[in-house]
Amino acid sequence: MFYIDRFSSLITILIFVTVAREGSVSRAAQVLNLTQPAISHQFKHLAEEKGLTLFNRNSNRVADHS
């Protein structure tokens, strides 16, 4: 089970970095060849797990939460 948890964490980190780099959940989904809902679900899970607002979202882009 440890390996599955670690793999899942790596995927979540990859999703986070890709959303940050692309500035868009939809574009990150295209880059990672995943669906937009799958990206959003993982992203939401990460934010809830860490208890943080990772990005401010608007209708077109995500922006860092600084």
Secondary structure by P-SEA (a helix, b strand, c coil): caaaaaaaaaaaaaaaaaaaaaccaaaaaaaacccaaaaaaaaaaaaaaacccccccccccccccc
